[in-house]
Amino acid sequence: MSSVMQIRSELRYLVRELGLLDKNCLNSGLSLTQVHLLTYLRKNGVTPFSELSVQLSVEKASLSRTLNSLVEKQYIEPSLSETDKRQKYFSLKAEGLKRLEEADESANNELSQLLNLMSPEDTQNVIDGLRTLRLSAFQKNATHNKARIQLEACTSVYRTEIDSLIRDTFSGEQSIPQHLIPLSPDIPQKWWLARSGEYVLGAVAAWESDGEWHWGRFVVDNRFRGLGIGKALARYSLVQASKDINEIHIEARDTTVNIVKGLGGEVLGDKFDFYGMPVTPMRLTRERLNEATETQEFTLPTHL
């Protein structure tokens, strides 16, 4: 039997044995789709219908039925967009949060019983295998559906994931001392991120120091590079920053120099070494950014 057939077979049996198609998934009292919706709203807060459909990969008619059932149960609350009355938003209510926490506990108990039958090594192998399969599926889906990738201003909900990504990248990949990585919480700063659902794909910041604004802490998760995320995030964040900032200074690594040049950035001096890697001092003004982006097509959509 081929690998494809074996994986399909195992997934089919797994869904069956775990009862994932049951309306009482993992003894949670909720269907799998309901759990996904409530979990997404718990993480992301008020969310438009269109985003739920894209990020959860649920057909619109089916999503509408599930949302209506959750509204009837008083688990979620609908609201209309102030700018587009055709667009509905949904948020988690207190009763829905309570129900989700109960479902989480029941599902955790069910899975714990299964894991107790496995060795720690087998458990870790399952985790690693599922993660590998999930990431591969995401890369395929994101390549064909760029709407899965969202660019937006960062909220506190994702700061832990962003801090972890930046620390792992700059300290782990680039050998920068950890004490140099965080921005001081006492300085003015703005953050943006690229995400897909609950995956943080990349992040970048702008901050003020000694009267000048700087742009940096620019990172894309190495598992998601090559999808155009970095270029799109750079453009999005710099355009957003330029609404309030006329001039931004950047110390760019070689991979970032061409991105910033393409957005109107200019080199201010020679490269210099920063912990074993060359960086180039650059500057970008609002005027040059506007000129450079007027005729450029923005390929990744945003959900604001």
N, C-alpha and C positions, 0 to 999 in steps of 0.2 A: 504494500500500500504506500502511495506517495506521501510526502510530508504534508502536502495540502490536504489530502483526504484524511490523514490522521488528525490534523489540527481541527478540521471541520467536525470530524466525528467526536473528538474529545469535547469541543465546545458544545455540541448538541447534547451530549450526555451530561455535561456539567450543568447546563441550563435546566435540564430535566431533573437531575438529582437535587439541585438546590431549590427547585420550585420557583425559578425566577419568572415563569410565565403565569404563576398563580396570582390572584388578586390579593392574597395574603403572603406576599413575598418574604421569605425567611422569617415567617411568623411575626411580621412587623405590623400586620393589619392594614398595610398599604400595598398598592401595586408597585412594580419597579419604576414605571413612568412617574407615578405620583411622588415616589421617594426622590427621584432625580430632580423633579421640579421644585419640591420643597427645599432640597439641599442647595440647589442653585440660588434660590431666592434668599436663603439664609446667608449665603456667602456674599452675594452681590447686591442685596437690597432691591429697591424698586427697579424693575426690569421690563423693557418693552416686549410685546408679543413677538415681534420680528427677531429679536435677539434670542429668545427662548427657542424658537423654531430652528434657527441656524445652529446654535451652540449645542442643543440637545439632539439634533438630527431627527426631529419629529415632524412628520407631515402635518400641515396646518390644520386640517379638519380633525385629525386625531388629537392634536394639541389643544384645540379649542374645546373638545369634549372633556378632556382631562381637567383643563383649567376650570370649566364650568362646574364640574363635580366638586372640585376643591373649594370653589366659591360657595357652593351650596352647603358644604360642611363647615363653613366659616373658618377655613384654614388659611385662605388668602383673600386679599382685597383688590378689586380692580379699580383703576382710575383712568381718566382720559388725558391724553397729551394736551398741553396748553397750546402747542403750535400746530398739531395735526390731529383733529378730532377723530380721524379714522384709526389712529394708533392707540391701542390700549396698553396700559402698564399694570404690572401686578407686584404686590408686596406681601410678605409673610405676616400673618397676624399672630397674636400671642397664643391663641389656641392651636394654630398650625405649628408654631415652634414647639409647644409642649408635646403635640402629637408626634412630631418628627424626633424629638429626644426619646420618647418612649419606643418608637420604631427602631432607632439606632441601638438602644439597649437590647431589644429583642433580637435584632439581627446579629449583634455582637455575641450574644449568648449562643445563638445557633452556630455561628462560625467557630466559636471557641470549642464547642463540642467536637467539631470536625478536626480542628488543629490538635486537639488533645490525643487524637489517634495517630498523629504524625510526629516524626522526629524533628528537632529544631533544624537540622540540615535540610530535610525535605520541605519544611515550611519556608525556609529562605529560598530554596530553589523555586518554589511556587511563586513567591513574591517577585523574584528576579525574572522568571519566565513571563509572568503576566505583564510586568512593566515593559519588558522588551517588545512584546506583542502589541501592547497599547501604544507605545511610542511609534512603532512602525506604522500602525493604522492611522495615527494622527498625521504623520508626515505625508502619507499617501493622500489623505483627505484634504489636508491644508494645501497641498500642491494643486489640487483640482478645484478647490473652493476657497479662494482667498478671503471670502466673507467670514470664515472661521476665525480670522486673525483680527483682533480689535486693538486700536490705538486710542489711548485716552489718558486724561490726567489721573495720577495715582491717588487712591484713597488709602486710609489707614488699614483697610481690610487686607491689603496685599503687601504691606511694608515688611512683614516678617519674611515672606518669600523673596522679596526684592533684596533685602539685606543679606540673606543667605546666598542668593545668586551672585551678588557683587563680591561678597567675601570669598566664595569658592573660586570665582573667575580671577580676581585680581591677586589673591594670595596663592591659590592653588596653581593656576595656570601661568601667572606672570611674576610670581615670587615677590610681590610688593608686601612690605611689612603690614600686618593687620592693623596696627594702630594708626596708619596713614589712610586707611580706606574710608571709614565713616566720615560724613560731613558733620560738623558741629551743629547741634540742634539750636544753637543760639544765633545762627546767621540766617538771613532770608534765603529761601530756597524753594524751588518748584521741581516736581517729579512727574515723569510720564512713564507709561509702561505699554508693552505689547503683551496681550494675553489671548488665550483661546479658552473660553469657558473658565475653568479654575486653574489652567496652566499659565504660569508666568513665563513668557518667552524671552522678554528683554526689558531693559529699563535704562533711563537716562535722567540726568538732573541738570538744573541751572541754579547757580548760587551767586550771591554777592559777597565780594571780599575787597576791602580797601577801596570802596567806591566803584569797583568794576564788576561786571557780571561775567561769570565763567560758565562754560558748558562742558559736561564730562560725566564721569562714572557711567560711561556708555558701555552697555554689555548686552550680548545676546547669548542665551543658553547654547552651549556647543552642540547639543543634540538637535537644535532647530536652525542651525546656520545653513545658508545656501537657499533659503526660501524667500530672500529679499526683505526680511524683517528689519534688519539693521538699517538699510537705506531708507525704508519707509518710516521707521521710528525716528531717525535723525531728522528727516524733513518735517515730519509732523511736529516734533518737539520744538524745533527751531522756529517754525512758523508760529506756533502758539506763544513761544517766549518773546518773539519779536513784536507781538501786540503791545507789550508793556516795556520792552527793552530795545533801545536803539542800536546798541553795539555789544557784541558778545565775543569774549576771548576764549580760545580753545587751544589746548595742548594735545595735538592729535597723533595717534600712532599711525603707522604707514597705511594700514587698512582703512583708516578713517579719513586720511588726508584727501583722497580722491572724492569721497562722499561729500565732504565739506566744500571742496573746490567746485563740485557740480552744483552746489547750492549758492555759489557766489562768494565763498570764502577766499581770503587772500593770505599768503604766507608772509609772516613778519620777520623771519630770521632763519638762521641755520638750525638744523636738527641738533638735539642734545640727548645725552644718554639718561634714561630714567630706569634704574634697576635692570640694566642689561638690554633694554629695548629703546630704539630711537623714537623721540617725539618731536613734532614740528609745531612751533608757535604760530597760531593763525588768528585771524579776526574776521568776523562776519557782521555786516551792518544790515539794518532793516531794508535800506534802499537796494543793496546788492542782492539780498535774498529775494525781494519782491521781483526784481528784474529777472533773476534766474529761474524762478518758479512759475512765472506767468505762462510760459508755453510748455511746461513739463506736465505730463500726465501723471496723476497720483493713482497708483495701481492698487493700493490696499484701502478698503473702505473703513470708515470709523463709525462707532456707535457713541453718540454724545448725549 
